[in-house]
Structure formats: structure tokens, C-alpha cells
Amino acid sequence: MLGKAHITCGIAAALAVSLPSTPVDCIICAVGGAAGGILCDMEVRSAKRDRDALVSRIIVLVMTAAALIADSMFHLGLRDLLISDHAAQAASGLLIMVLLCIMGRFSEHRSFTHSLLYSFLLALGAAQILPLFGYAVGAGCLSHLFLDLLNKKPLRLFYPLKKGFCLKLFYADRLASRVCMWLGLLADILLLSFCLSSYWHG
């Protein structure tokens, strides 16, 4: 599937798994789910898919910047969570994520970055930054693997084993990707409304 589908479905997966109840937790889940949804495509290097991957990465970077700006403007407490008591641990988690992304960038297509191992290690690094962020990134990664299993090209889910898996139902860049994107967006809206309903009415 294309990047926008992975972003919206990654956010939906993170919200569904975590069911956050405060605005700051919703932000963490949204950014983490979106990041997990696209970081599995770090190895994409073909011209057409690379443009899609670049746009997707920019979207997630803009989301992250917007979250930090909103935190600064409305004093949501995100900055306090990031720097309180465990700045060194958070920095180590970020380093783990960066190193994994670098390794993924130079890996074979749909191999290391499309494995349960990569998803687990990425979520583990993210959890060092914030536990909720780790759950969100992990959920986003797993949603990516699930969507790509529907495609016609196999992925090495149990890397380093050589065998690849796919259900051969859809092409990655056609109607199914757009449908998944819109369904993911609808799920995002419904889940955010549900998660924040008790907060706003509390």
C-alpha cells in the first residue's frame, strides 16, 4: 500500500490499541502510529515509490512539528514528559530508532524492514522515549505489515528467514490503497471522537 494509507491506518491501529483519554496521549498515539506506519518503508528506493515515501515522511515530520508547537502553545505537558527524569533513556531510544532506520535504508526491499523483528526493535526503541509512544509505533508497524500482506509481492515477515509471505489480493498502488487510506481516516476520526469524549465531557 502507499504511504498515506499506511499513515491513516497506522494512526487508527495505535488509537485502537492504546485508547488514549487525554489530548496529549492522543497526540503521542497519532504521531507514533503514523511513524510506525511509514518507517517500515525505509528501504524504498524506486523512483515512483520513493516520491511517495518522501511525501509520507514529510507528512509525519509536519505532524511531529505541529504536535510540539501545539504543546508549546497550549501547555499540554508533552515536553515535560519527554525531559522529566529520563532524558538519557529517551536519547538512547531515539538513537536505537535512528540506527534501525539507517540499517533499514540499506536493506533489501520487503525484507528486514517488513519483519516482525524490525517492528519489535523499533517499538522497543520508541518505548525508551515514552512507553505509550512505543505501543503506538509498534501498532503502526504491525498495521503496515498487515496491509502489505494483502499485496501481490511477498514480504519476509520472519526475517532473517528467507521465505516470503503475501495473500496476493491487491496491487500496492491502486484502488485498494486509496480505499484503505479513506477507511483509515474515517477510523481515525471515530476513534479520536470516542477517546476524547469522556475528557471533553468530564
Secondary structure as GFF3:
##gff-version 3
##sequence-region A 1 202
A	DSSP	alpha_helix	3	18	.	.	.	ID=ss1
A	DSSP	alpha_helix	23	39	.	.	.	ID=ss2
A	DSSP	alpha_helix	47	74	.	.	.	ID=ss3
A	DSSP	alpha_helix	78	83	.	.	.	ID=ss4
A	DSSP	alpha_helix	87	105	.	.	.	ID=ss5
A	DSSP	three_ten_helix	112	114	.	.	.	ID=ss6
A	DSSP	alpha_helix	116	129	.	.	.	ID=ss7
A	DSSP	alpha_helix	131	149	.	.	.	ID=ss8
A	DSSP	alpha_helix	175	200	.	.	.	ID=ss9
###
